[in-house]
Structure formats: structure tokens, C-alpha cells
Amino acid sequence: MKYFDSQETVGESGAATNAIDGNTATYWHTQWYNVTPNPPCPHEIQLDMTASHSVSGFTYLPRQDGGNHGWVGQYEFYVSADGTNWGTAVATGTFANDNTLKTVNFTAATGRYVRFRALSEVNGNPWTSCAELNVIGI
């Protein structure tokens, strides 16, 4: 994990590291407890893959606990060599409003870092949640 903009660790166990722990029962959730207003979208998480890789896609699994708070609507995905200069998104789009695994493929890009940005939530709320985020191609 390189960076995340928000996480909820008081009102629930929504740490950003949950998005990459391999456990579909846990999830990252942006802050909501005792904060008014809640931090709005966009929200993001950046991962350090520790070495340069050819990345050709990613998967996003929404939270699997029966709730839909934070399901990502519109998204952007970036690949970077240095984790500072992100350039243009390698993928953008809108996910379906359901809890199924989302797979996004794109023309391979080489880099050490990836950045997932949630531009909106499916119901227009300010939160983002993610059970698992995985990179394809490494």
C-alpha cells in the first residue's frame, strides 16, 4: 500500500489494507463515523507492486456483506513508474450497480504503482468501499 485518502477504523473495521488482504469478507470503507460532512468522492487507493510490471487490467470486488454503501460507480485506473507522475488514466468507466466481481482489461502499461480512483458511488453517496482490488498481468 502506498496511499489512501480515507478509511473508517472507528465506526467499523474499514481499513484500506482490507482491499488487498485476499479476504472477500473484509472491505475498505472511507470515513463516515463522527465526521460531518463525510469526505466526498473522488476517493483513491494507490498500490506499490515493489517492482515494475506489465499491467493489463484490474478487478474490483464490491463489499460482500449485503450492504451497498460505497459501491463504486464511475472509476479511473492509472499505472505509474514512480508513483508521482500518473499521466492519463489507462482505464475509465462505470461499474454495474451490483455486487459481482468487475474485471477491466486495457492495453498493457508498465509501472511499479497503480492508482484506483472512485469518482462516484452508485447511489450518489460520498463513500467508497472495496472488498478486493487486484491487478492483472503481474
N, CA, C and O atoms as a MOPAC input file, in Angstrom:
PM7 MOZYME 1SCF
protein

 N      0.86300 1    -1.17200 1     0.00000 1
 C      0.00000 1     0.00000 1     0.00000 1
 C      0.90500 1     1.22900 1     0.00000 1
 O      1.83200 1     1.34000 1     0.80200 1
 N      0.61500 1     2.14000 1    -0.91400 1
 C      1.37300 1     3.38400 1    -0.98100 1
 C      0.59700 1     4.52700 1    -0.35500 1
 O      1.15300 1     5.31800 1     0.40700 1
 N     -0.70800 1     4.61600 1    -0.67800 1
 C     -1.50200 1     5.75800 1    -0.23700 1
 C     -2.99300 1     5.42000 1    -0.31400 1
 O     -3.42500 1     4.64200 1    -1.16500 1
 N     -3.76400 1     6.01800 1     0.58800 1
 C     -5.22600 1     6.01600 1     0.50800 1
 C     -5.67400 1     7.35700 1     1.06200 1
 O     -5.00400 1     7.92300 1     1.92500 1
 N     -6.79000 1     7.87100 1     0.58200 1
 C     -7.21200 1     9.19700 1     1.01900 1
 C     -8.10400 1     9.16100 1     2.24900 1
 O     -8.23800 1    10.17500 1     2.93300 1
 N     -8.72100 1     8.01500 1     2.55200 1
 C     -9.66300 1     7.94900 1     3.66000 1
 C     -9.90900 1     6.48500 1     4.02200 1
 O     -9.87600 1     5.60700 1     3.16000 1
 N    -10.15700 1     6.23600 1     5.30700 1
 C    -10.54200 1     4.89600 1     5.76100 1
 C    -11.34300 1     5.03300 1     7.04600 1
 O    -11.16600 1     5.99900 1     7.78900 1
 N    -12.21800 1     4.08000 1     7.31200 1
 C    -13.03300 1     4.09000 1     8.53300 1
 C    -12.53800 1     3.00900 1     9.47200 1
 O    -12.69300 1     1.82100 1     9.18800 1
 N    -11.94500 1     3.40400 1    10.58500 1
 C    -11.42100 1     2.43500 1    11.55000 1
 C    -12.05600 1     2.58400 1    12.93200 1
 O    -11.69500 1     1.85700 1    13.85700 1
 N    -13.00300 1     3.52200 1    13.08300 1
 C    -13.67700 1     3.71100 1    14.36800 1
 C    -15.08400 1     3.11800 1    14.32100 1
 O    -15.43500 1     2.29100 1    15.16300 1
 N    -15.89200 1     3.53400 1    13.34400 1
 C    -17.27500 1     3.06200 1    13.23500 1
 C    -17.39400 1     1.64000 1    12.72900 1
 O    -18.41000 1     0.98100 1    12.95000 1
 N    -16.34500 1     1.15300 1    12.04100 1
 C    -16.27700 1    -0.21900 1    11.55300 1
 C    -14.82400 1    -0.53000 1    11.21300 1
 O    -13.96800 1     0.35500 1    11.21800 1
 N    -14.56700 1    -1.77600 1    10.92400 1
 C    -13.21600 1    -2.19000 1    10.55600 1
 C    -13.04500 1    -2.02700 1     9.04700 1
 O    -13.04100 1    -3.01200 1     8.30800 1
 N    -12.90400 1    -0.77400 1     8.59200 1
 C    -12.84700 1    -0.47400 1     7.17100 1
 C    -11.48200 1     0.01000 1     6.71600 1
 O    -11.39400 1     0.89700 1     5.86700 1
 N    -10.41400 1    -0.56000 1     7.26600 1
 C     -9.05600 1    -0.14000 1     6.91500 1
 C     -8.77900 1    -0.34400 1     5.42900 1
 O     -9.27000 1    -1.29700 1     4.82400 1
 N     -7.99800 1     0.54800 1     4.85100 1
 C     -7.66200 1     0.46300 1     3.42800 1
 C     -6.95100 1    -0.84500 1     3.09200 1
 O     -7.12200 1    -1.36700 1     1.99000 1
 N     -6.16700 1    -1.37600 1     4.00700 1
 C     -5.45100 1    -2.63100 1     3.74800 1
 C     -6.40200 1    -3.80300 1     3.51300 1
 O     -5.99700 1    -4.81800 1     2.94800 1
 N     -7.66400 1    -3.67600 1     3.94000 1
 C     -8.65100 1    -4.73100 1     3.70000 1
 C     -8.89600 1    -4.95900 1     2.20900 1
 O     -9.31400 1    -6.04600 1     1.81000 1
 N     -8.63900 1    -3.93700 1     1.38100 1
 C     -8.87000 1    -4.05200 1    -0.06400 1
 C     -7.85000 1    -4.95600 1    -0.74100 1
 O     -8.04500 1    -5.35900 1    -1.88700 1
 N     -6.76700 1    -5.27800 1    -0.04300 1
 C     -5.72100 1    -6.11000 1    -0.64500 1
 C     -5.31300 1    -7.26900 1     0.26200 1
 O     -4.20400 1    -7.79100 1     0.14000 1
 N     -6.20700 1    -7.67600 1     1.17500 1
 C     -5.84700 1    -8.73900 1     2.12900 1
 C     -6.21800 1   -10.13600 1     1.66000 1
 O     -5.93300 1   -11.10700 1     2.36100 1
 N     -6.85100 1   -10.26900 1     0.48300 1
 C     -7.22100 1   -11.59100 1    -0.02000 1
 C     -8.45200 1   -12.18600 1     0.63800 1
 O     -8.79800 1   -13.33600 1     0.36700 1
 N     -9.12500 1   -11.42400 1     1.50100 1
 C    -10.29500 1   -11.90700 1     2.22200 1
 C    -11.52500 1   -11.14500 1     1.72900 1
 O    -11.64400 1    -9.94600 1     1.98100 1
 N    -12.43700 1   -11.81900 1     1.03500 1
 C    -13.61000 1   -11.14900 1     0.47700 1
 C    -14.63300 1   -10.75100 1     1.54500 1
 O    -15.58200 1   -10.02900 1     1.24100 1
 N    -14.45700 1   -11.20600 1     2.78100 1
 C    -15.37900 1   -10.85000 1     3.86200 1
 C    -15.02900 1    -9.50600 1     4.50100 1
 O    -15.86100 1    -8.91500 1     5.18900 1
 N    -13.80700 1    -9.01900 1     4.28100 1
 C    -13.41500 1    -7.70700 1     4.79400 1
 C    -13.49400 1    -6.69400 1     3.65700 1
 O    -13.53900 1    -7.07300 1     2.48700 1
 N    -13.51200 1    -5.41900 1     3.99400 1
 C    -13.53800 1    -4.39900 1     2.95600 1
 C    -13.00000 1    -3.06900 1     3.46900 1
 O    -13.06600 1    -2.74900 1     4.65600 1
 N    -12.46400 1    -2.31200 1     2.51700 1
 C    -12.07200 1    -0.92600 1     2.76500 1
 C    -13.33700 1    -0.07900 1     2.67100 1
 O    -14.14300 1    -0.26100 1     1.75900 1
 N    -13.50900 1     0.83500 1     3.60300 1
 C    -14.60900 1     1.79600 1     3.55000 1
 C    -14.05700 1     3.15200 1     3.93700 1
 O    -13.30500 1     3.26800 1     4.90500 1
 N    -14.42700 1     4.18000 1     3.18700 1
 C    -13.97500 1     5.52400 1     3.52300 1
 C    -14.68400 1     6.02700 1     4.77400 1
 O    -15.72400 1     5.50200 1     5.17100 1
 N    -14.11100 1     7.03900 1     5.37900 1
 C    -14.56800 1     7.54300 1     6.67500 1
 C    -16.00500 1     8.03600 1     6.63400 1
 O    -16.42000 1     8.72600 1     5.70300 1
 N    -16.76500 1     7.66100 1     7.67800 1
 C    -18.13900 1     8.11800 1     7.81700 1
 C    -18.51100 1     8.40300 1     9.26800 1
 O    -19.43200 1     9.18100 1     9.51900 1
 N    -17.82700 1     7.79900 1    10.21800 1
 C    -18.20900 1     7.90200 1    11.62700 1
 C    -17.77100 1     9.23900 1    12.22600 1
 O    -16.60000 1     9.61200 1    12.14600 1
 N    -18.71200 1     9.94300 1    12.81800 1
 C    -18.41800 1    11.17300 1    13.55300 1
 C    -17.75000 1    12.25200 1    12.70800 1
 O    -16.98300 1    13.06200 1    13.22800 1
 N    -18.03700 1    12.26700 1    11.40900 1
 C    -17.46900 1    13.27200 1    10.51100 1
 C    -18.61300 1    13.89000 1     9.71400 1
 O    -19.33900 1    13.19100 1     9.00800 1
 N    -18.76400 1    15.20000 1     9.83400 1
 C    -19.79700 1    15.89100 1     9.08100 1
 C    -19.18000 1    17.09400 1     8.39400 1
 O    -18.61100 1    17.95100 1     9.07000 1
 N    -19.27000 1    17.18900 1     7.08800 1
 C    -19.82000 1    16.15900 1     6.20900 1
 C    -18.80500 1    15.03800 1     5.99000 1
 O    -17.61500 1    15.21500 1     6.25300 1
 N    -19.27400 1    13.88800 1     5.51000 1
 C    -18.36900 1    12.79600 1     5.17500 1
 C    -17.49500 1    13.23500 1     4.01500 1
 O    -17.96600 1    13.94800 1     3.12900 1
 N    -16.21100 1    12.82100 1     3.99700 1
 C    -15.34700 1    13.19300 1     2.86500 1
 C    -15.96200 1    12.71700 1     1.54900 1
 O    -16.29800 1    11.54000 1     1.42100 1
 N    -16.11700 1    13.61300 1     0.56800 1
 C    -16.77800 1    13.26400 1    -0.69200 1
 C    -15.85100 1    12.57600 1    -1.68900 1
 O    -14.62800 1    12.62400 1    -1.55600 1
 N    -16.45200 1    11.93500 1    -2.68700 1
 C    -15.69600 1    11.39300 1    -3.81300 1
 C    -15.06900 1    12.56200 1    -4.55500 1
 O    -15.61400 1    13.66400 1    -4.49500 1
 N    -13.95700 1    12.38100 1    -5.24700 1
 C    -13.33900 1    11.07400 1    -5.50200 1
 C    -12.52100 1    10.58100 1    -4.31500 1
 O    -11.99000 1    11.36700 1    -3.53100 1
 N    -12.43500 1     9.25000 1    -4.20400 1
 C    -11.57800 1     8.59100 1    -3.22700 1
 C    -10.59500 1     7.74500 1    -4.00000 1
 O    -10.86800 1     7.33700 1    -5.12900 1
 N     -9.45200 1     7.47800 1    -3.39600 1
 C     -8.46400 1     6.68800 1    -4.12700 1
 C     -7.60100 1     5.85000 1    -3.21300 1
 O     -7.45300 1     6.10800 1    -2.01900 1
 N     -7.04100 1     4.83500 1    -3.84000 1
 C     -6.07800 1     3.95700 1    -3.19400 1
 C     -4.94800 1     3.73500 1    -4.19900 1
 O     -5.19000 1     3.52300 1    -5.38700 1
 N     -3.71900 1     3.78700 1    -3.70400 1
 C     -2.54600 1     3.58100 1    -4.55400 1
 C     -1.75900 1     2.40400 1    -4.00500 1
 O     -1.55800 1     2.28500 1    -2.79600 1
 N     -1.31600 1     1.53800 1    -4.90400 1
 C     -0.58000 1     0.33800 1    -4.50900 1
 C      0.82300 1     0.36200 1    -5.08500 1
 O      1.03300 1     0.74600 1    -6.23500 1
 N      1.77600 1    -0.05400 1    -4.27000 1
 C      3.16500 1    -0.22300 1    -4.69600 1
 C      3.36700 1    -1.71900 1    -4.92200 1
 O      3.27600 1    -2.51600 1    -3.98800 1
 N      3.64300 1    -2.09000 1    -6.16700 1
 C      3.82800 1    -3.50400 1    -6.50900 1
 C      5.27500 1    -3.94900 1    -6.27900 1
 O      5.63200 1    -5.07500 1    -6.62500 1
 N      6.10400 1    -3.09200 1    -5.70600 1
 C      7.50600 1    -3.31000 1    -5.29900 1
 C      8.49100 1    -3.49000 1    -6.44100 1
 O      9.70100 1    -3.44800 1    -6.21500 1
 N      8.01300 1    -3.68500 1    -7.64700 1
 C      8.86400 1    -3.78700 1    -8.84100 1
 C      8.00900 1    -3.41300 1   -10.03900 1
 O      6.78100 1    -3.40700 1    -9.95200 1
 N      8.64000 1    -3.10500 1   -11.14000 1
 C      7.92800 1    -2.74300 1   -12.35800 1
 C      7.30300 1    -3.99500 1   -12.99000 1
 O      7.93300 1    -5.05000 1   -13.07000 1
 N      6.05500 1    -3.85000 1   -13.43400 1
 C      5.31800 1    -4.95200 1   -14.05800 1
 C      4.53300 1    -4.43700 1   -15.24900 1
 O      4.22900 1    -3.24700 1   -15.33300 1
 N      4.20700 1    -5.32400 1   -16.16100 1
 C      3.29600 1    -5.02300 1   -17.24900 1
 C      1.88900 1    -5.29200 1   -16.72500 1
 O      1.54500 1    -6.43100 1   -16.40900 1
 N      1.08000 1    -4.24400 1   -16.63500 1
 C     -0.26700 1    -4.33700 1   -16.07500 1
 C     -1.26900 1    -4.23100 1   -17.22400 1
 O     -1.22800 1    -3.28300 1   -18.00800 1
 N     -2.16600 1    -5.20800 1   -17.31500 1
 C     -3.12600 1    -5.22300 1   -18.42500 1
 C     -4.58200 1    -5.18900 1   -17.96000 1
 O     -5.49300 1    -5.36300 1   -18.77000 1
 N     -4.80900 1    -4.96800 1   -16.66800 1
 C     -6.17300 1    -4.87900 1   -16.17600 1
 C     -6.23100 1    -4.91400 1   -14.66600 1
 O     -5.20400 1    -4.95900 1   -13.98900 1
 N     -7.45600 1    -4.89200 1   -14.14400 1
 C     -7.66000 1    -4.99600 1   -12.70200 1
 C     -9.04700 1    -5.56200 1   -12.43900 1
 O     -9.91600 1    -5.55200 1   -13.31000 1
 N     -9.23400 1    -6.05200 1   -11.23200 1
 C    -10.56300 1    -6.47700 1   -10.79100 1
 C    -10.94200 1    -5.68400 1    -9.55000 1
 O    -10.10300 1    -5.36500 1    -8.70800 1
 N    -12.21100 1    -5.38000 1    -9.46300 1
 C    -12.79300 1    -4.69000 1    -8.31200 1
 C    -13.94700 1    -5.54200 1    -7.81200 1
 O    -14.87600 1    -5.84300 1    -8.56200 1
 N    -13.88700 1    -5.93000 1    -6.54100 1
 C    -14.97900 1    -6.67400 1    -5.92100 1
 C    -15.64100 1    -5.76000 1    -4.89600 1
 O    -15.00600 1    -5.37800 1    -3.91300 1
 N    -16.91500 1    -5.40300 1    -5.11100 1
 C    -17.62300 1    -4.59600 1    -4.11300 1
 C    -17.76600 1    -5.35900 1    -2.79500 1
 O    -17.60500 1    -6.57900 1    -2.75500 1
 N    -18.06400 1    -4.64300 1    -1.74300 1
 C    -18.27700 1    -5.28500 1    -0.43500 1
 C    -19.29800 1    -6.40300 1    -0.57500 1
 O    -20.24500 1    -6.29100 1    -1.35400 1
 N    -19.10600 1    -7.48800 1     0.18100 1
 C    -19.91400 1    -8.70000 1     0.04200 1
 C    -20.76400 1    -8.99800 1     1.26800 1
 O    -21.22000 1   -10.12800 1     1.44100 1
 N    -20.98400 1    -8.00400 1     2.12200 1
 C    -21.71600 1    -8.24100 1     3.36800 1
 C    -23.20900 1    -7.96700 1     3.26500 1
 O    -23.90200 1    -7.98700 1     4.28200 1
 N    -23.72500 1    -7.71200 1     2.06300 1
 C    -25.14600 1    -7.42500 1     1.89000 1
 C    -25.45300 1    -5.94200 1     1.80300 1
 O    -26.53800 1    -5.56000 1     1.36400 1
 N    -24.51000 1    -5.09700 1     2.21700 1
 C    -24.69700 1    -3.65100 1     2.10800 1
 C    -24.17900 1    -3.14800 1     0.76900 1
 O    -23.32100 1    -3.77400 1     0.14800 1
 N    -24.71000 1    -2.01200 1     0.33000 1
 C    -24.22800 1    -1.44000 1    -0.92500 1
 C    -23.59400 1    -0.06100 1    -0.74200 1
 O    -23.23300 1     0.58400 1    -1.72600 1
 N    -23.45600 1     0.39500 1     0.49300 1
 C    -22.80800 1     1.68200 1     0.72900 1
 C    -21.38400 1     1.64200 1     0.19300 1
 O    -20.59900 1     0.75900 1     0.53900 1
 N    -21.07000 1     2.59600 1    -0.64000 1
 C    -19.71100 1     2.71600 1    -1.14800 1
 C    -19.41700 1     1.98300 1    -2.43500 1
 O    -18.30700 1     2.09400 1    -2.95400 1
 N    -20.37300 1     1.23400 1    -2.97600 1
 C    -20.11400 1     0.57300 1    -4.25500 1
 C    -19.71300 1     1.63700 1    -5.27200 1
 O    -20.37900 1     2.66600 1    -5.39700 1
 N    -18.64600 1     1.39200 1    -5.98300 1
 C    -18.11200 1     2.36900 1    -6.92100 1
 C    -18.98000 1     2.43100 1    -8.17500 1
 O    -19.35300 1     1.40500 1    -8.74400 1
 N    -19.29300 1     3.65600 1    -8.59100 1
 C    -19.98800 1     3.89100 1    -9.85100 1
 C    -18.94600 1     4.16400 1   -10.93200 1
 O    -18.49400 1     3.24200 1   -11.61100 1
 N    -18.56700 1     5.43100 1   -11.09100 1
 C    -17.55300 1     5.79900 1   -12.08300 1
 C    -16.15900 1     5.63900 1   -11.46900 1
 O    -15.95100 1     5.88700 1   -10.28100 1
 N    -15.21400 1     5.22000 1   -12.30800 1
 C    -13.85300 1     4.97500 1   -11.82800 1
 C    -12.82000 1     5.42400 1   -12.85900 1
 O    -13.13300 1     5.65200 1   -14.02800 1
 N    -11.58000 1     5.54100 1   -12.38700 1
 C    -10.39100 1     5.72800 1   -13.21500 1
 C     -9.30100 1     4.82600 1   -12.66100 1
 O     -9.26000 1     4.56300 1   -11.45900 1
 N     -8.41900 1     4.35100 1   -13.53400 1
 C     -7.30900 1     3.48900 1   -13.11600 1
 C     -6.04500 1     3.96600 1   -13.82200 1
 O     -6.05800 1     4.23400 1   -15.02300 1
 N     -4.96900 1     4.06800 1   -13.07600 1
 C     -3.69800 1     4.59400 1   -13.58500 1
 C     -2.56400 1     3.62400 1   -13.29000 1
 O     -2.64600 1     2.82700 1   -12.35500 1
 N     -1.51100 1     3.69400 1   -14.08800 1
 C     -0.27400 1     2.96000 1   -13.86800 1
 C      0.85100 1     3.98100 1   -13.93500 1
 O      0.86300 1     4.83600 1   -14.82100 1
 N      1.80600 1     3.89800 1   -12.99600 1
 C      2.89900 1     4.87000 1   -12.93700 1
 C      4.22800 1     4.19100 1   -12.63100 1
 O      4.28000 1     3.21700 1   -11.88000 1
 N      5.28800 1     4.70600 1   -13.21400 1
 C      6.63600 1     4.19100 1   -12.94200 1
 C      7.15100 1     4.66500 1   -11.58800 1
 O      7.87500 1     3.93500 1   -10.91300 1
 N      6.77800 1     5.90000 1   -11.18000 1
 C      7.35800 1     6.47900 1    -9.97300 1
 C      6.36400 1     6.77800 1    -8.85100 1
 O      6.78000 1     7.17100 1    -7.76100 1
 N      5.07600 1     6.60500 1    -9.08700 1
 C      4.07500 1     6.86300 1    -8.05600 1
 C      3.80100 1     8.33700 1    -7.83200 1
 O      3.08400 1     8.70000 1    -6.90000 1
 N      4.36000 1     9.18900 1    -8.67300 1
 C      4.13900 1    10.63200 1    -8.58800 1
 C      3.52100 1    11.16100 1    -9.86500 1
 O      2.54500 1    11.91000 1    -9.82800 1
 N      4.09100 1    10.77300 1   -10.99600 1
 C      3.59000 1    11.18800 1   -12.30200 1
 C      2.64600 1    10.10600 1   -12.82300 1
 O      3.08100 1     9.01800 1   -13.20000 1
 N      1.34500 1    10.41900 1   -12.84000 1
 C      0.33600 1     9.42000 1   -13.19200 1
 C     -0.10600 1     9.49600 1   -14.64100 1
 O     -0.60500 1     8.50800 1   -15.18100 1
 N      0.06200 1    10.63400 1   -15.28100 1
 C     -0.35000 1    10.74200 1   -16.67900 1
 C     -1.83900 1    10.54900 1   -16.85600 1
 O     -2.62300 1    10.86000 1   -15.95900 1
 N     -2.22800 1    10.04200 1   -17.99500 1
 C     -3.62600 1     9.80100 1   -18.33300 1
 C     -4.07100 1     8.43300 1   -17.82000 1
 O     -3.28700 1     7.48400 1   -17.80100 1
 N     -5.31600 1     8.34200 1   -17.41100 1
 C     -5.86500 1     7.06300 1   -16.94900 1
 C     -5.77700 1     6.01800 1   -18.05600 1
 O     -6.05700 1     6.31200 1   -19.21700 1
 N     -5.38400 1     4.78400 1   -17.69000 1
 C     -5.34000 1     3.68700 1   -18.65800 1
 C     -6.71700 1     3.05300 1   -18.81700 1
 O     -6.95500 1     2.32000 1   -19.77700 1
 N     -7.62600 1     3.32900 1   -17.87900 1
 C     -8.99700 1     2.80900 1   -17.96400 1
 C     -9.93600 1     3.73900 1   -17.20900 1
 O     -9.59900 1     4.24400 1   -16.13800 1
 N    -11.11700 1     3.96000 1   -17.77900 1
 C    -12.18200 1     4.72600 1   -17.13800 1
 C    -13.49500 1     4.04500 1   -17.47300 1
 O    -13.59000 1     3.32800 1   -18.46900 1
 N    -14.49600 1     4.26200 1   -16.65600 1
 C    -15.78700 1     3.67400 1   -16.95700 1
 C    -16.74000 1     3.77400 1   -15.79300 1
 O    -16.49400 1     4.49400 1   -14.82500 1
 N    -17.84400 1     3.03400 1   -15.90100 1
 C    -18.87100 1     2.98700 1   -14.86600 1
 C    -19.21300 1     1.53100 1   -14.60300 1
 O    -19.51600 1     0.77800 1   -15.52800 1
 N    -19.16300 1     1.14300 1   -13.35000 1
 C    -19.49700 1    -0.23400 1   -12.97400 1
 C    -21.00600 1    -0.41200 1   -12.85300 1
 O    -21.73300 1     0.53600 1   -12.55400 1
 N    -21.46700 1    -1.64100 1   -13.08900 1
 C    -22.87400 1    -2.00100 1   -12.86800 1
 C    -23.17900 1    -1.90800 1   -11.37100 1
 O    -22.30400 1    -2.12400 1   -10.53300 1
 N    -24.42300 1    -1.58500 1   -11.05300 1
 C    -24.86600 1    -1.43200 1    -9.66800 1
 C    -25.24000 1    -2.80100 1    -9.09600 1
 O    -26.41600 1    -3.09300 1    -8.88000 1
 N    -24.22000 1    -3.64000 1    -8.85300 1
 C    -24.42100 1    -4.94900 1    -8.23200 1
 C    -23.12100 1    -5.36500 1    -7.54500 1
 O    -22.09600 1    -4.69700 1    -7.68500 1
 N    -23.16800 1    -6.45900 1    -6.81100 1
 C    -22.00400 1    -6.86200 1    -6.00900 1
 C    -21.11200 1    -7.90000 1    -6.69000 1
 O    -20.31100 1    -8.55500 1    -6.02300 1
 N    -21.24000 1    -8.05900 1    -8.01200 1
 C    -20.41900 1    -9.04500 1    -8.72000 1
 C    -19.00900 1    -8.51300 1    -8.96400 1
 O    -18.77400 1    -7.30500 1    -8.95300 1
 N    -18.08100 1    -9.43500 1    -9.18200 1
 C    -16.70000 1    -9.07300 1    -9.49600 1
 C    -16.66800 1    -8.32000 1   -10.82000 1
 O    -17.23700 1    -8.77100 1   -11.81400 1
 N    -16.00100 1    -7.17700 1   -10.82600 1
 C    -15.84900 1    -6.36700 1   -12.04000 1
 C    -14.43500 1    -6.56900 1   -12.57700 1
 O    -13.46900 1    -6.42000 1   -11.82900 1
 N    -14.29900 1    -6.90400 1   -13.84900 1
 C    -12.99600 1    -7.08900 1   -14.48100 1
 C    -12.84000 1    -6.06500 1   -15.59100 1
 O    -13.70000 1    -5.94300 1   -16.46200 1
 N    -11.74200 1    -5.33600 1   -15.55300 1
 C    -11.46000 1    -4.30800 1   -16.55100 1
 C    -10.10900 1    -4.62600 1   -17.19000 1
 O     -9.09100 1    -4.69500 1   -16.50300 1
 N    -10.10900 1    -4.81600 1   -18.49900 1
 C     -8.87100 1    -5.06300 1   -19.24100 1
 C     -8.54200 1    -3.84000 1   -20.08000 1
 O     -9.43900 1    -3.13600 1   -20.54300 1
 N     -7.25000 1    -3.59000 1   -20.27300 1
 C     -6.81200 1    -2.46100 1   -21.08200 1
 C     -5.47300 1    -2.79800 1   -21.71600 1
 O     -4.84000 1    -3.78700 1   -21.34600 1
 N     -5.03800 1    -1.98100 1   -22.67000 1
 C     -3.74000 1    -2.16200 1   -23.31100 1
 C     -2.67100 1    -2.09900 1   -22.23200 1
 O     -2.65500 1    -1.16500 1   -21.43100 1
 N     -1.78800 1    -3.06900 1   -22.20200 1
 C     -0.78100 1    -3.17600 1   -21.14500 1
 C      0.03100 1    -1.89600 1   -20.98900 1
 O      0.41100 1    -1.25500 1   -21.96900 1
 N      0.28500 1    -1.54600 1   -19.74000 1
 C      1.12300 1    -0.40400 1   -19.37900 1
 C      2.11800 1    -0.89100 1   -18.33100 1
 O      1.77600 1    -1.71400 1   -17.48100 1
 N      3.33200 1    -0.39000 1   -18.38900 1
 C      4.36800 1    -0.83600 1   -17.46000 1
 C      4.56400 1     0.18700 1   -16.35100 1
 O      4.64800 1     1.38900 1   -16.60400 1
 N      4.63700 1    -0.30800 1   -15.12000 1
 C      4.86800 1     0.56800 1   -13.98400 1
 C      4.96700 1    -0.21300 1   -12.69600 1
 O      4.67200 1    -1.40700 1   -12.64400 1
 N      5.38700 1     0.48000 1   -11.66100 1
 C      5.52100 1    -0.11100 1   -10.33100 1
 C      4.29400 1     0.18700 1    -9.45700 1
 O      3.99600 1    -0.54900 1    -8.51600 1
 N      3.59600 1     1.26700 1    -9.78100 1
 C      2.48900 1     1.73500 1    -8.94400 1
 C      1.18400 1     1.74800 1    -9.73300 1
 O      1.17700 1     1.98900 1   -10.94000 1
 N      0.08000 1     1.48400 1    -9.03400 1
 C     -1.24100 1     1.62700 1    -9.62800 1
 C     -2.09400 1     2.49300 1    -8.71400 1
 O     -1.89100 1     2.55600 1    -7.50200 1
 N     -3.05400 1     3.15700 1    -9.34200 1
 C     -3.93400 1     4.08800 1    -8.62400 1
 C     -5.36300 1     3.83700 1    -9.08600 1
 O     -5.66500 1     3.92600 1   -10.27600 1
 N     -6.24300 1     3.52300 1    -8.13400 1
 C     -7.66200 1     3.31600 1    -8.40400 1
 C     -8.41800 1     4.49200 1    -7.79700 1
 O     -8.34100 1     4.73400 1    -6.59300 1
 N     -9.15000 1     5.22000 1    -8.63900 1
 C     -9.92800 1     6.37400 1    -8.18700 1
 C    -11.40900 1     6.09600 1    -8.37600 1
 O    -11.86000 1     5.78100 1    -9.47700 1
 N    -12.15500 1     6.21800 1    -7.29400 1
 C    -13.61300 1     6.10900 1    -7.33400 1
 C    -14.16400 1     7.52700 1    -7.46400 1
 O    -14.08400 1     8.32700 1    -6.53100 1
 N    -14.72500 1     7.82300 1    -8.63700 1
 C    -15.23600 1     9.16300 1    -8.90000 1
 C    -16.64300 1     9.37100 1    -8.36100 1
 O    -17.05200 1    10.49700 1    -8.07800 1
 N    -17.39100 1     8.25600 1    -8.21900 1
 C    -18.75500 1     8.35000 1    -7.69500 1
 C    -19.15800 1     7.03300 1    -7.04800 1
 O    -18.52800 1     5.99600 1    -7.25400 1
 N    -20.22100 1     7.10400 1    -6.26300 1
 C    -20.81500 1     5.94200 1    -5.59900 1
 C    -22.14600 1     5.66500 1    -6.28400 1
 O    -22.82000 1     6.60700 1    -6.69900 1
 N    -22.54500 1     4.41000 1    -6.41400 1
 C    -23.71500 1     4.04100 1    -7.21600 1
 C    -25.00600 1     4.74600 1    -6.79500 1
 O    -25.88800 1     4.95000 1    -7.63000 1
 N    -25.13400 1     5.11700 1    -5.53700 1
 C    -26.34800 1     5.78100 1    -5.06000 1
 C    -26.14900 1     7.27100 1    -4.81100 1
 O    -27.00400 1     7.92000 1    -4.20900 1
 N    -25.02000 1     7.81700 1    -5.27100 1
 C    -24.76200 1     9.24100 1    -5.10300 1
 C    -24.25500 1     9.64200 1    -3.72900 1
 O    -24.19800 1    10.83000 1    -3.41300 1
 N    -23.88500 1     8.66500 1    -2.90800 1
 C    -23.36900 1     8.94300 1    -1.57000 1
 C    -21.87800 1     9.29700 1    -1.62700 1
 O    -21.23800 1     9.09600 1    -2.65900 1
 N    -21.31800 1     9.82300 1    -0.52500 1
 C    -19.92600 1    10.26200 1    -0.54500 1
 C    -18.89600 1     9.16200 1    -0.27900 1
 O    -17.69900 1     9.44900 1    -0.26900 1
 N    -19.31500 1     7.92400 1    -0.06600 1
 C    -18.39900 1     6.87600 1     0.36500 1
 C    -17.84200 1     6.03600 1    -0.77300 1
 O    -18.36300 1     6.03400 1    -1.88800 1
 N    -16.76900 1     5.32400 1    -0.45700 1
 C    -16.22500 1     4.28900 1    -1.33700 1
 C    -15.95300 1     3.07100 1    -0.48800 1
 O    -15.47900 1     3.18900 1     0.64200 1
 N    -16.25100 1     1.89100 1    -1.02800 1
 C    -15.89900 1     0.64100 1    -0.36400 1
 C    -15.37400 1    -0.34400 1    -1.40700 1
 O    -15.69000 1    -0.24900 1    -2.59300 1
 N    -14.56800 1    -1.29000 1    -0.93400 1
 C    -13.95700 1    -2.25900 1    -1.83700 1
 C    -13.54500 1    -3.48300 1    -1.04400 1
 O    -12.74000 1    -3.38600 1    -0.11800 1
 N    -14.10100 1    -4.65100 1    -1.40700 1
 C    -13.70700 1    -5.89400 1    -0.73100 1
 C    -12.32000 1    -6.32400 1    -1.19100 1
 O    -11.46800 1    -6.66500 1    -0.37100 1
 N    -12.09500 1    -6.30900 1    -2.50400 1
 C    -10.77700 1    -6.70100 1    -3.04200 1
 C    -10.48900 1    -5.93200 1    -4.32300 1
 O    -11.35600 1    -5.75500 1    -5.17900 1
 N     -9.25300 1    -5.48600 1    -4.42700 1
 C     -8.74500 1    -4.84200 1    -5.63500 1
 C     -7.50400 1    -5.62100 1    -6.06400 1
 O     -6.53900 1    -5.72900 1    -5.30700 1
 N     -7.53400 1    -6.15600 1    -7.26600 1
 C     -6.41300 1    -6.96500 1    -7.74900 1
 C     -5.93700 1    -6.47200 1    -9.10800 1
 O     -6.72900 1    -6.00900 1    -9.93000 1
 N     -4.65000 1    -6.57700 1    -9.32800 1
 C     -4.02800 1    -6.14200 1   -10.57400 1
 C     -3.84800 1    -7.35600 1   -11.47600 1
 O     -3.44900 1    -8.42200 1   -11.00900 1
 N     -4.14000 1    -7.20100 1   -12.76300 1
 C     -3.99600 1    -8.27900 1   -13.73800 1
 C     -2.70500 1    -8.05300 1   -14.53200 1
 O     -2.42200 1    -6.94000 1   -14.97600 1
 N     -1.93800 1    -9.11600 1   -14.70100 1
 C     -0.74500 1    -9.04600 1   -15.52200 1
 C      0.54300 1    -9.22200 1   -14.76500 1
 O      1.59900 1    -9.37500 1   -15.37900 1
 N      0.49000 1    -9.20400 1   -13.43000 1
 C      1.73700 1    -9.40000 1   -12.67600 1
 C      1.85300 1   -10.81600 1   -12.19500 1
 O      2.83600 1   -11.16800 1   -11.54300 1

